[in-house]
Amino acid sequence: MKILVATLLLALLAGCATPPTGPQYDHTYTARGQSSRVRFLVLHYTVSNRADSIRILTQQEVSAHYLVTDDPVPVIYNLVDEKNAAWHAGNSSWKNFTQLNNSSIGIEIVNPGWKDTPNGRVYAPFPQSQIDALIPLVRDIVTRHHIAPENVLGHADIAPLRKQDPGPMFPWRQLAAAGLVAWPDANRVAMLEPIFQVQLPDIAWFQKKLATWGYGLVQSGNLDEQTRTVLSVFQMKYRPANIDGMPDVETAALLEALTNPTGPLPAPLPAPVTTSPVITPDVTPVPPASEVPPQPAVPPQPAVPPQPPVQSVPPVPSAPPVLPAPPVPPASDAVPATPPMPVQQ
């Protein structure tokens, strides 16, 4: 028995002495020159309920690092480790960065999104309890990865021509009040609006300002569909009361306040000068009297004898015109009109 025990002990010791396979690393030192690869935080809505959102984000190709539910007490699911890329951004860009999956963290928020009605598109609100759970999550992520406030974005910001989430009902202002999102200073906006009321900048100015802030769009100089779409996305975030995508005074002031928050105020653009055409009268110049040739004398005309007064004749009243009777439609046409069908929703 003693021999057996000794043999087993020797075998165990021999196994422990076997060197591990693969390279060995010494973690004694850590480089000072490093930073997180995460530069952006992107917020989405799921356009689904809680159960479908979990199923889609765990069993399909799309994914996100976090999912915030809409329960009375929201649950935050960590679906993808932050060191890995989640597939949430798709074809995207912001400033000089593209394909943001590899440089961002994505948060999906359970929300039905929108539905079209006879009165227009209606967006669903976000429960305050959900926002109260979201804000600490955002603060934790941006603190650990040193994400700048201007890089806390919506999916619509990085893909404006194909996405709208998290939509105009998302309370970006609450995140701005928490210091998590860049926001135009209200006092500066108020000072800028009278300047742009004198003369609104042209479309090229709006396109340049949108690109300076980070949006990707072609600098066409025209108020085309892509420009209106990007303007609408900008308005959804900073001016959700009116998201018609039209360039106006308030939108210009918001863009200027974001892209030039502390510099000198721009000088008012000169109002376009409209002048009426000068019409030169066609007047033949009159020569001096010395240059006027003498005119032949006009012979006197014989007197015209007076004529007897003309007696006025009262007009003869004419009979009113006789109009033909309206045609009687044939029996096949005398069918009452069919009432219109209701609009299908």
C-alpha positions as CSV (number, residue, x, y, z in Angstrom):
1,M,0.0,0.0,0.0
2,K,2.8,2.4,0.9
3,I,4.4,1.7,-2.5
4,L,1.1,2.4,-4.3
5,V,0.6,5.7,-2.5
6,A,4.2,6.8,-3.2
7,T,3.8,5.9,-6.9
8,L,0.6,8.0,-7.1
9,L,2.2,10.9,-5.3
10,L,5.2,10.9,-7.7
11,A,2.8,10.8,-10.7
12,L,0.9,13.8,-9.3
13,L,4.0,15.8,-8.7
14,A,5.2,15.0,-12.2
15,G,2.0,16.3,-13.7
16,C,2.2,19.5,-11.7
17,A,5.7,20.0,-13.0
18,T,4.6,19.8,-16.6
19,P,5.0,23.3,-18.1
20,P,1.8,24.9,-19.5
21,T,1.4,25.1,-23.2
22,G,1.2,28.4,-25.1
23,P,3.0,31.7,-24.6
24,Q,3.3,33.1,-21.1
25,Y,2.8,36.8,-20.3
26,D,4.1,39.0,-17.6
27,H,1.7,41.7,-16.5
28,T,4.1,43.5,-14.3
29,Y,4.1,46.7,-16.4
30,T,1.2,48.7,-18.0
31,A,1.8,51.3,-20.7
32,R,0.8,54.8,-20.0
33,G,0.1,55.7,-23.6
34,Q,-3.3,54.0,-24.2
35,S,-7.0,54.8,-24.3
36,S,-10.3,53.1,-25.0
37,R,-11.2,52.4,-28.6
38,V,-14.8,53.5,-27.7
39,R,-15.4,57.1,-28.9
40,F,-19.2,57.1,-29.3
41,L,-22.3,56.1,-27.5
42,V,-25.3,55.5,-29.7
43,L,-28.9,55.4,-28.5
44,H,-31.7,53.5,-30.3
45,Y,-35.3,52.5,-29.8
46,T,-36.3,48.9,-30.6
47,V,-39.7,49.4,-32.3
48,S,-40.8,46.3,-30.4
49,N,-42.1,45.1,-27.1
50,R,-39.9,43.7,-24.4
51,A,-40.1,40.0,-25.3
52,D,-39.6,40.7,-29.1
53,S,-36.7,43.1,-28.3
54,I,-34.9,40.4,-26.3
55,R,-35.5,37.8,-29.0
56,I,-34.3,40.0,-31.8
57,L,-31.2,41.3,-30.0
58,T,-30.1,37.8,-28.9
59,Q,-31.1,35.5,-31.7
60,Q,-30.7,37.6,-34.9
61,E,-27.8,39.4,-36.5
62,V,-28.5,42.8,-34.9
63,S,-27.2,43.3,-31.4
64,A,-26.4,46.0,-28.8
65,H,-24.3,46.2,-25.7
66,Y,-27.2,47.1,-23.5
67,L,-31.0,46.8,-23.5
68,V,-33.2,49.0,-21.2
69,T,-36.7,47.6,-20.8
70,D,-39.9,49.5,-20.3
71,D,-41.0,47.6,-17.1
72,P,-42.3,49.7,-14.2
73,V,-38.9,49.1,-12.7
74,P,-36.7,48.9,-15.8
75,V,-34.2,46.1,-16.3
76,I,-30.8,46.7,-18.0
77,Y,-29.5,43.7,-19.8
78,N,-25.8,43.6,-20.8
79,L,-26.0,41.6,-24.0
80,V,-22.5,42.2,-25.5
81,D,-19.3,42.7,-23.6
82,E,-18.0,46.2,-24.0
83,K,-14.6,44.9,-25.3
84,N,-16.5,43.5,-28.3
85,A,-18.2,45.2,-31.1
86,A,-22.0,45.0,-31.2
87,W,-23.8,45.1,-34.5
88,H,-26.1,48.1,-34.0
89,A,-24.8,51.1,-36.0
90,G,-24.7,49.7,-39.5
91,N,-23.6,52.0,-42.4
92,S,-22.8,55.1,-40.3
93,S,-20.6,58.2,-40.0
94,W,-20.0,61.1,-37.6
95,K,-17.5,63.8,-38.4
96,N,-14.4,62.0,-39.9
97,F,-15.4,58.5,-38.5
98,T,-17.3,55.9,-40.5
99,Q,-18.6,52.4,-39.7
100,L,-19.1,53.1,-36.0
101,N,-19.7,49.6,-34.8
102,N,-16.0,49.2,-33.9
103,S,-15.7,52.5,-32.1
104,S,-19.1,52.8,-30.2
105,I,-21.2,51.3,-27.5
106,G,-24.9,50.8,-28.4
107,I,-27.9,51.0,-26.1
108,E,-31.3,49.8,-27.2
109,I,-34.4,51.2,-25.4
110,V,-37.6,49.3,-25.5
111,N,-40.1,51.6,-27.3
112,P,-42.7,51.0,-30.0
113,G,-41.3,53.8,-32.1
114,W,-44.0,55.3,-34.3
115,K,-47.2,54.6,-36.3
116,D,-48.8,56.4,-39.1
117,T,-52.4,57.7,-38.6
118,P,-54.8,59.8,-40.7
119,N,-53.5,62.8,-38.7
120,G,-49.9,62.1,-39.4
121,R,-47.1,60.1,-37.8
122,V,-47.3,59.7,-34.0
123,Y,-44.3,58.8,-31.9
124,A,-44.5,56.9,-28.6
125,P,-43.2,58.6,-25.5
126,F,-40.6,57.2,-23.1
127,P,-41.6,56.5,-19.5
128,Q,-39.8,58.7,-17.0
129,S,-38.8,55.6,-15.0
130,Q,-37.0,54.3,-18.2
131,I,-35.1,57.6,-18.6
132,D,-34.2,57.5,-14.9
133,A,-32.6,54.1,-15.4
134,L,-30.9,55.2,-18.6
135,I,-29.1,58.3,-17.4
136,P,-26.9,56.5,-14.8
137,L,-26.0,53.9,-17.4
138,V,-25.0,56.6,-19.9
139,R,-23.0,58.4,-17.2
140,D,-21.1,55.2,-16.2
141,I,-20.2,54.4,-19.8
142,V,-19.0,57.9,-20.8
143,T,-17.0,58.3,-17.6
144,R,-15.2,55.0,-18.1
145,H,-14.5,55.5,-21.8
146,H,-14.0,59.3,-21.7
147,I,-16.7,59.9,-24.3
148,A,-17.2,63.6,-25.2
149,P,-20.8,65.0,-24.8
150,E,-20.9,65.8,-28.5
151,N,-20.3,62.1,-29.2
152,V,-23.4,60.9,-27.3
153,L,-25.7,60.4,-30.3
154,G,-28.8,58.9,-31.7
155,H,-28.9,56.3,-34.4
156,A,-30.5,59.1,-36.6
157,D,-27.5,61.3,-36.1
158,I,-25.0,58.7,-37.5
159,A,-27.4,57.4,-40.3
160,P,-29.8,60.3,-41.0
161,L,-30.9,59.2,-44.4
162,R,-32.3,55.8,-43.2
163,K,-32.9,56.1,-39.4
164,Q,-35.0,58.2,-37.1
165,D,-34.4,56.6,-33.7
166,P,-34.7,57.5,-30.9
167,G,-37.1,60.0,-32.4
168,P,-38.5,63.4,-31.4
169,M,-40.1,62.1,-28.2
170,F,-36.7,61.1,-26.7
171,P,-35.9,63.7,-23.9
172,W,-32.4,64.7,-25.0
173,R,-32.7,67.8,-22.9
174,Q,-32.8,65.7,-19.8
175,L,-29.5,64.1,-20.7
176,A,-28.1,67.5,-21.5
177,A,-29.2,68.8,-18.1
178,A,-27.2,65.9,-16.6
179,G,-24.1,67.0,-18.5
180,L,-24.1,64.0,-20.9
181,V,-25.1,65.6,-24.2
182,A,-23.9,68.8,-25.9
183,W,-26.6,71.4,-26.0
184,P,-26.9,74.9,-27.5
185,D,-26.9,77.7,-24.9
186,A,-30.3,79.3,-24.8
187,N,-29.0,82.8,-24.2
188,R,-26.8,82.6,-27.3
189,V,-29.6,81.2,-29.4
190,A,-31.8,84.2,-28.3
191,M,-29.0,86.6,-29.3
192,L,-28.6,84.9,-32.7
193,E,-32.2,84.8,-33.8
194,P,-32.6,88.5,-34.5
195,I,-29.4,88.4,-36.6
196,F,-30.9,85.6,-38.8
197,Q,-34.3,87.3,-38.9
198,V,-32.7,90.1,-41.0
199,Q,-31.6,87.6,-43.6
200,L,-31.7,83.8,-43.5
201,P,-28.5,82.2,-44.7
202,D,-28.6,80.2,-48.0
203,I,-28.8,76.4,-48.2
204,A,-25.1,76.1,-48.7
205,W,-24.6,77.7,-45.2
206,F,-27.0,75.2,-43.6
207,Q,-25.3,72.2,-45.3
208,K,-21.8,73.4,-44.2
209,K,-23.0,73.9,-40.6
210,L,-24.6,70.4,-40.4
211,A,-21.4,68.9,-41.7
212,T,-19.3,70.8,-39.3
213,W,-21.4,69.5,-36.4
214,G,-20.9,66.0,-37.6
215,Y,-23.7,65.0,-40.0
216,G,-22.9,63.3,-43.3
217,L,-24.5,64.9,-46.3
218,V,-23.6,66.0,-49.8
219,Q,-22.8,69.7,-50.1
220,S,-25.1,70.3,-53.1
221,G,-26.1,73.9,-52.4
222,N,-29.8,72.9,-53.0
223,L,-32.7,72.3,-50.7
224,D,-32.9,68.7,-51.9
225,E,-34.5,65.7,-50.2
226,Q,-31.3,64.6,-48.4
227,T,-30.8,68.1,-46.9
228,R,-34.4,68.3,-45.7
229,T,-34.1,64.8,-44.1
230,V,-30.9,65.8,-42.3
231,L,-32.4,69.1,-41.2
232,S,-35.4,67.1,-39.8
233,V,-33.1,64.8,-37.9
234,F,-31.3,67.8,-36.4
235,Q,-34.7,69.3,-35.4
236,M,-35.9,66.1,-33.8
237,K,-33.0,66.3,-31.4
238,Y,-32.8,70.1,-30.7
239,R,-36.2,71.5,-31.7
240,P,-38.7,68.6,-31.7
241,A,-41.8,70.9,-31.7
242,N,-41.3,71.4,-35.5
243,I,-39.5,68.8,-37.5
244,D,-40.6,69.8,-41.0
245,G,-37.0,69.8,-42.3
246,M,-37.2,73.4,-43.6
247,P,-34.4,75.9,-42.9
248,D,-35.7,78.6,-40.6
249,V,-34.4,81.2,-38.2
250,E,-34.5,79.0,-35.1
251,T,-32.7,76.2,-36.8
252,A,-30.0,78.6,-38.0
253,A,-29.6,80.0,-34.5
254,L,-29.3,76.5,-33.0
255,L,-26.7,75.4,-35.6
256,E,-24.6,78.5,-35.1
257,A,-24.8,78.2,-31.3
258,L,-23.5,74.6,-31.5
259,T,-20.8,75.1,-34.0
260,N,-19.7,78.5,-32.7
261,P,-20.6,78.5,-28.9
262,T,-18.2,81.2,-27.7
263,G,-16.9,83.1,-30.7
264,P,-18.0,86.6,-31.9
265,L,-21.6,86.8,-33.1
266,P,-21.8,86.8,-36.9
267,A,-22.6,90.1,-38.6
268,P,-26.1,90.3,-40.0
269,L,-26.2,89.3,-43.6
270,P,-27.3,92.1,-45.9
271,A,-30.9,91.9,-47.0
272,P,-31.3,91.3,-50.7
273,V,-31.7,94.6,-52.5
274,T,-34.7,94.7,-54.8
275,T,-34.9,97.7,-57.1
276,S,-37.6,98.5,-59.6
277,P,-36.5,98.8,-63.3
278,V,-36.0,102.4,-64.4
279,I,-38.3,103.2,-67.3
280,T,-37.0,105.9,-69.6
281,P,-39.9,107.7,-71.2
282,D,-39.8,107.8,-75.0
283,V,-39.7,111.6,-75.5
284,T,-38.5,113.1,-78.7
285,P,-36.3,116.1,-77.8
286,V,-37.6,119.5,-78.8
287,P,-35.2,121.5,-80.9
288,P,-34.5,125.1,-80.0
289,A,-36.8,127.8,-81.6
290,S,-33.9,128.9,-83.8
291,E,-33.7,125.4,-85.3
292,V,-37.4,124.9,-85.9
293,P,-38.2,125.4,-89.7
294,P,-41.0,127.7,-90.5
295,Q,-44.3,126.0,-91.0
296,P,-46.6,126.9,-94.0
297,A,-49.6,129.0,-93.1
298,V,-52.9,127.1,-92.8
299,P,-55.7,128.6,-95.0
300,P,-58.9,129.6,-93.2
301,Q,-61.6,127.0,-93.3
302,P,-65.2,127.9,-94.4
303,A,-67.7,128.2,-91.6
304,V,-70.0,125.1,-91.1
305,P,-73.7,126.0,-90.9
306,P,-75.4,124.9,-87.7
307,Q,-77.2,121.6,-87.8
308,P,-80.7,120.9,-86.3
309,P,-80.6,119.1,-83.0
310,V,-80.8,115.3,-83.3
311,Q,-83.8,113.8,-81.5
312,S,-82.9,110.9,-79.3
313,V,-84.9,107.7,-79.9
314,P,-85.6,105.6,-76.8
315,P,-84.2,102.1,-77.2
316,V,-86.6,99.3,-78.0
317,P,-86.6,96.7,-75.2
318,S,-85.5,93.4,-76.4
319,A,-87.0,90.1,-75.2
320,P,-84.9,88.0,-72.8
321,P,-82.9,85.3,-74.6
322,V,-84.6,81.9,-74.6
323,L,-82.2,79.2,-73.3
324,P,-82.7,75.5,-74.2
325,A,-83.8,73.2,-71.4
326,P,-81.0,71.1,-69.8
327,P,-80.7,67.6,-71.4
328,V,-82.3,64.8,-69.5
329,P,-79.7,62.0,-68.8
330,P,-80.6,58.6,-70.1
331,A,-81.7,56.0,-67.5
332,S,-78.3,54.3,-67.5
333,D,-76.6,57.6,-66.3
334,A,-79.2,58.4,-63.6
335,V,-77.4,56.5,-60.9
336,P,-76.5,58.2,-57.6
337,A,-72.8,58.6,-56.9
338,T,-71.2,56.0,-54.7
339,P,-70.0,57.5,-51.4
340,P,-66.2,57.4,-51.0
341,M,-64.6,54.6,-49.1
342,P,-63.0,55.4,-45.7
343,V,-59.2,55.6,-45.7
344,Q,-57.6,52.4,-44.6
345,Q,-55.2,52.7,-41.7
